[in-house]
Amino acid sequence: MAPTILFLALATAAPATELQTELWQVTPGAAAKRWAAPAQPVANTRAVVLIPGLHFHPLRPVKAVKPELRHWQQPKSELVKTLAKDFDVFAFAYSQTVSLDDIAQSPGLRTFVADLRKAGYTEIILVGHSAGGIIGRQFAELNPDAGVTKVIAVASPFAGAELATLNVGYPKAQAPFVKSLTPEARKAAAGASAFNKEIEFACVVCKVKRLESDGVVNLRSQWPEELQKLGVPAVLAAVSHTEAMDEAESTKTIHALATGKLARWSDEEVTNARKVLFGETVTRTNLLRRPTK
């Protein structure tokens, strides 16, 4: 369903509840299952945790209360199958009845990451789609010693999304989450803490042909000035917001970022990338390349 239609759908009220979080192990294994720390150290010490963004429930608001797996977090999804070549893959989910800032600061994700580290994972990568990328970034900022080694944000509205300012299309229970995605809310939250340079970080900037956005989030919101100043690299993917975790191009890009070394960019690299991303005339460089191993 198109994002505009989702926002214009009839809003339905639902009672808010306390935040619930869940972590599933997606691979290895044939089916996703709730994760429990193993008795023995893990064989593969590399883990990816997939974090979803906003999922509207206009007709069944009670579903917003319970954590749920998105289709691209399932074992048979193209993204999971690609990542499983090098990583144990986990899926984080949460009830969407509080602000994304509250989710990033809640004990749920912090406990799960701590348990993964205790289990023997020395490389823990957070891959977040849309609001999930903001949650991953904020968690790493607030918990620099938790064990996260890399954050990959895909089509994330760091500077907010104008669609979030609409007051229809979602149940009342999801209002705090939606409102935390407005430009005003993201501006208020930006720069709250410094991002640890020891934690690698990259943005997958998604773009639809002939648009300055991915159909939902503006390019300048996906790679805002604050991240440019930090030298956070940006990789361009020609996919829409809703297809970002499904299409072959973005799936391969995410895998390459997860397995590669992500160095912070120089001022010159950021300047050249701005010209490419934001439509200024420039000879295309290899700055928006997939990293090599």
VENSULZI-V648935 format. One line per field, one symbol per residue. ss: DSSP state (H for helix, E for strand, L for the rest). phi: phi as a letter, one per 40 degrees, with the letter a starting at -180 (. if undefined). psi: psi as a letter, one per 40 degrees, with the letter a starting at -180 (. if undefined). A space follows every 10 residues. Layout:
# VENSULZI-V648935
ss = ???
phi = ???
psi = ???
This chain:
# VENSULZI-V648935
ss = LLHHHHHHLL LLLLLLLLLL EEEEEEELLL LLEELLLLLL LLLLLEEEEE ELLLLLLLLL HHHHLLLLLL HHHLLLLHHH HHHLLLLEEE EEEELLLLLH HHHHHLHHHH HHHHHHHHLL LLEEEEEEEL HHHHHHHHHH HHLLLLLEEE EEEELLLLLL LHHHHLLLLL LHHHHHHHHL LLHHHHHHHL LLLLLLLLLE EEEEEELLLL LLELLLLEHH HHLLHHHHHL LLEEEEELLL LLLLLLLHHH HHHHHHHHHL LLLLLLHHHH HHHHHHHLLL LLLLLLLLLL LLL
phi = .cdccccccc cbcaccbccb babbccachc acadcbdccb dccccbbbbc bcbcbcbcbb cccccbcacc ccccdccccc cccccbbcbb bcaacbbbcc cccccccdcc ccccccccch ccbbbcbbcf dccccccccc ccbcbchcba bbbbfccccg bcdcccbbha cdccddcccc bcdccccccc gcaccccccc aabcccacdg bcacgbbcdc ccbcdccccc gccbbcbcbc dcbcbbcdcc cccccccccc cbccccdccc cccccccbgc caccbcccbc ccc
psi = hidddddeih ihiihiiihh iihihdiiie ihihhhhidi iidhehihhh hiahhigddg dddedhiihi deeideiddd dddedeihhi hiiiifeiid ddddeiecdd ddddddddee hehhhhhhhb dddddddddd ddgdedehei hhhhfhgdei hddeeieiei iddeddddde eiddddddei fdihhheehi hihhhihhhe ifaeedhide ddgiddddde fhihhhhgii deedediddd ddddddddei hgiiiidddd dddddddeei hihhaedfih ii.
